[in-house]
Each structure stands twice: as C-alpha cells, then as structure tokens.
C-alpha cells in the first residue's frame, strides 16, 4: 500500500491524515522500532524512549473509562503485525510514522 497525499498550494493548516486497515483475525504479535514501551501522545513523550519493542494487540489495549483512542506509538521507523507463524504486515515509516493496533472494526 502506498499513499500519496497532494496538498493545494493555498493550504496552510495541514489536517490530521491517517489510514485505517482492517486485517484478518490472528495478527496479534506487535514489534516496532519507535517510541515505547507504552503508548505515547504529544503530552507524554518524555515518558517513552526510542527502541525496539514487542507486545501483542491484546496487551496494547488501554481500558479507559470513556472509549477513546488508545495504544498510539509515535516516531516509528518500522513495525510488524504478525500471527504466530510470522505471517502478516510490515510497515516502514518514511522517515517515521505513528500507529495504533486494536481488535474490532473502527470504520
């Protein structure tokens, strides 16, 4: 998958741009090189470090009282989401990107 975003010359305030991928069940294993080991947001970056981390989609879930975004990882150079056999998805940031992974449909 390759995304090419073209902005008008008069656009001065870039909106948030993202991609939602719905993948087959069973892709549970997460590995990434970026900020971690827990979720991070702009106001919490000081609590994270850049490194290689491993988790699962289940363990990355944060049960906030009100449903909201959770499990964001930023400054990610690469990430993999695989099944127990290592089959799945590999993403490389150019130069970096952010991701969240969760069970269930979001769209």
C-alpha positions as CSV (number, residue, x, y, z in Angstrom):
1,X,0.0,0.0,0.0
2,X,1.4,3.4,-0.9
3,X,-0.3,6.7,0.0
4,X,0.4,9.9,-1.9
5,X,-1.2,13.0,-0.4
6,X,-1.2,16.1,-2.6
7,X,-2.0,19.4,-1.0
8,X,-3.2,22.5,-2.6
9,X,-0.7,25.4,-2.7
10,X,-3.0,27.6,-0.6
11,X,-3.4,25.0,2.3
12,X,-1.6,26.4,5.3
13,X,-3.0,24.3,8.1
14,X,-2.5,20.6,7.5
15,X,-5.3,18.4,8.9
16,X,-4.7,15.1,10.5
17,X,-4.3,12.4,7.9
18,X,-4.4,8.7,8.6
19,X,-5.2,5.3,7.1
20,X,-7.3,2.6,8.7
21,X,-6.6,-1.0,7.6
22,X,-8.9,-3.8,8.6
23,X,-6.9,-7.0,8.7
24,X,-7.7,-10.7,9.2
25,X,-8.0,-12.0,12.7
26,X,-5.0,-13.7,14.2
27,X,-2.5,-10.9,13.6
28,X,-1.7,-10.5,17.3
29,X,2.1,-10.0,17.6
30,X,3.4,-6.5,17.5
31,X,7.0,-5.5,17.1
32,X,8.2,-1.9,16.4
33,X,11.2,0.3,16.4
34,X,10.0,3.7,17.7
35,X,8.7,5.2,20.9
36,X,7.6,2.8,23.7
37,X,7.3,0.7,25.5
38,X,3.8,2.0,26.4
39,X,1.5,4.4,24.5
40,X,2.5,7.9,23.9
41,X,0.9,11.2,22.9
42,X,2.4,14.7,22.4
43,X,1.9,15.5,26.1
44,X,3.5,12.2,27.3
45,X,6.6,11.8,25.0
46,X,9.0,12.3,27.9
47,X,7.8,9.0,29.4
48,X,8.9,7.0,26.4
49,X,12.2,6.1,24.7
50,X,13.0,5.1,21.1
51,X,13.9,1.4,20.8
52,X,12.7,-1.9,19.6
53,X,9.7,-3.2,21.5
54,X,7.4,-6.3,21.4
55,X,3.8,-6.7,22.6
56,X,0.5,-8.0,21.5
57,X,-2.6,-6.3,20.2
58,X,-4.4,-7.5,23.3
59,X,-1.7,-6.2,25.7
60,X,-1.6,-2.8,23.9
61,X,-5.2,-2.2,24.8
62,X,-5.8,0.5,27.4
63,X,-9.3,0.2,29.1
64,X,-10.0,3.9,29.5
65,X,-13.3,4.7,31.3
66,X,-14.6,6.5,28.2
67,X,-14.0,4.9,24.9
68,X,-11.3,6.8,23.0
69,X,-8.1,6.4,21.1
70,X,-5.5,4.2,22.8
71,X,-2.2,2.5,22.2
72,X,-0.6,5.1,20.0
73,X,3.1,4.6,19.2
74,X,5.0,7.5,17.5
75,X,8.3,8.1,15.8
76,X,8.0,4.6,14.4
77,X,10.7,3.7,11.8
78,X,9.3,0.2,11.3
79,X,6.6,-2.1,12.7
80,X,5.3,-5.6,12.2
81,X,1.9,-7.1,13.0
82,X,2.1,-10.9,12.6
83,X,0.5,-14.2,13.5
84,X,2.2,-17.0,15.5
85,X,4.0,-18.1,12.3
86,X,5.4,-14.7,11.5
87,X,3.0,-14.0,8.6
88,X,1.4,-10.6,8.4
89,X,2.1,-7.0,7.8
90,X,5.4,-5.0,7.8
91,X,5.3,-1.2,7.6
92,X,8.2,1.2,7.2
93,X,8.0,4.9,8.1
94,X,9.4,7.4,5.6
95,X,11.1,8.6,7.7
96,X,8.7,7.9,10.6
97,X,5.0,7.3,11.2
98,X,2.6,6.5,14.1
99,X,0.4,3.5,14.7
100,X,-2.3,2.0,16.9
101,X,-3.5,-1.6,16.7
102,X,-6.7,-2.9,18.2
103,X,-9.3,-5.6,17.9
104,X,-12.6,-5.0,16.2
105,X,-13.7,-2.7,13.4
106,X,-13.0,1.0,13.6
107,X,-14.6,2.2,10.4
